[in-house]
């Protein structure tokens, strides 16, 4: 219901109903069958249109769906019954628009009466636009307090209901989830590294309806004592189909360190380069010294140095020189062996 002191009260209800009249049973010649006393059932089904919006109950209007059934009896009153049902419009957040990151920044000079308290700024970002109820929104924000007073950063999810009827619009806003950060002293800076804000059970966004809209937004504000708040608003869409774990790419703008993906664009050369020769990496003098027999001490047979140094001759032999030509080619008169025999 819309109400204003300048015009009359206007009732505003959006209703959808379906009237289905099942055909009574007939014989092959068209003569209707007389039903005896007792209970009879006539099941029927119908297809809902794909353009129906989500069921909604608001302050100034609602979206309701129901099925009505009527029973006409000769020389008697009509029997009526009605059953309501709920419709949920599917909103898939696995779309490029709803997976895009949202970010913004604002700055103002705080004033208290005629005193200049100094500037304060806020920068906030979230990894995507679309979420589903029960998910957690990681908020990355930076609050720079250059005022002479301590400020308190806060975040909240706002639901906005808009009702339009006969050229008149009514709007209602309510807070559905809140988050309060630590106080930021004067001249200090506070950073939120993914502060979590959980989405409570909410109805999905209603965007396509012309007369009722339900929208959501994330507001990050800074409360300044004695002055107005600094507000930053980021749009949100509450969907019904959650994010697929292996679906589309998600942005991680909240991370302080960006991942360098240039290595993904590197291509493997068509012809591999030959490995370097052993002699170019290890000099002949080092090879001789490493393979030299151990010296014997004057008292007994005690080896000087670690034991591993004396068995390198058997483990780390120099690799053969690399060559593109096979040093042991197969003879031409030898018949190749069949691998399946």
C-alpha positions, 0 to 999 in steps of 0.5 A, a space after each residue: 500500500 502506498 500512502 502520502 498525505 497529498 493523495 489518496 490511499 492506493 492499494 498496490 498488489 502484484 498478483 499472478 493467478 492461473 485458472 485451469 478448468 479440467 474437462 469432465 470425463 465424457 464417453 466416446 459419443 460425447 455424453 458426459 459421465 455422471 459421477 457417483 457420490 464419493 471422492 474423485 481426483 482430476 490431476 492436471 499440470 501446466 507450464 509456468 512462464 519463464 518471465 516470472 519474478 521471484 515471490 516477494 513480500 514488502 512493506 508497500 507491495 508484494 508478488 504472490 502466486 496462487 492456483 484457483 480451482 472452481 467446481 460448478 454444480 447445477 442448481 447450487 453454489 460454486 465451490 472455490 479453493 485457492 493454494 499459494 505457491 512460491 516462485 524463485 527466479 534463477 539468477 546465475 552468478 557465474 556470468 562475466 558481469 557478476 564475476 567482475 570485481 567492484 572497487 571504489 574510493 572516496 575522500 572528504 575534509 571533515 568539519 565540526 561546526 566551524 573547525 576543519 578536522 582534516 581529510 579522511 579517505 577510504 578505498 574498498 574493493 570486493 572480488 566480485 559483484 554476485 553472491 548467494 546467501 550464506 557466502 562470505 564477502 571478503 572486504 579489502 579496504 584502506 582507511 587513511 585518517 588524517 583528521 584530529 579525531 579517532 574514526 570508526 570504519 564500518 561495513 553493511 549490506 543494504 537492501 533497497 525496496 522500490 515500489 512504482 505505481 501510477 507514477 508514484 515511487 516509494 522506497 524502503 531501505 534496511 540493513 541486513 548485515 553489519 561489520 564494525 572495525 577497530 577504531 583508527 587513531 588520528 593520523 593513522 592508517 588502517 587496512 582490512 585484509 579480507 575482513 569477512 562479512 557473511 550474507 544472511 538468508 536473503 531473497 534474491 535480487 529482483 531487477 527485471 520487474 517494472 513495478 517492484 525492484 529489490 536491490 542490494 549494495 555493500 556500504 563501507 563508511 567511516 564514522 567521524 565524531 562531530 561530523 557527517 559520515 564518509 560513505 562508499 557504496 559498491 553494488 551487489 547482486 544476490 543470486 540463486 545459483 552459487 559460484 561453480 568451484 571450477 567455473 569461470 575465472 574469478 578476480 582476486 583484487 583483494 590480494 595485495 600481491 598480484 600474480 605474474 602470469 607472463 610465464 603462461 604466454 611463454 612458448 616452448 622452442 620447436 628444437 631443443 638446444 643441446 646441453 652444454 659440455 661438461 668441460 665448459 662447466 667443470 675444469 680439468 683441474 677440479 676433476 683431477 682433484 676430486 678423483 685423486 686418491 686420499 692421503 694416508 695419515 701418519 697414524 693409521 689409515 685415517 681418511 682426511 675429509 668426508 667419506 663422500 669425496 672418495 667415492 665420486 669416482 664411481 658416482 659422478 663420472 663425466 657424461 658423454 659429449 652431446 651429438 646429433 649423430 648416433 655414434 652406434 648406427 644400426 647396420 643396414 642389413 639387419 632386419 628391424 625387430 618386430 615389437 609385437 612378436 
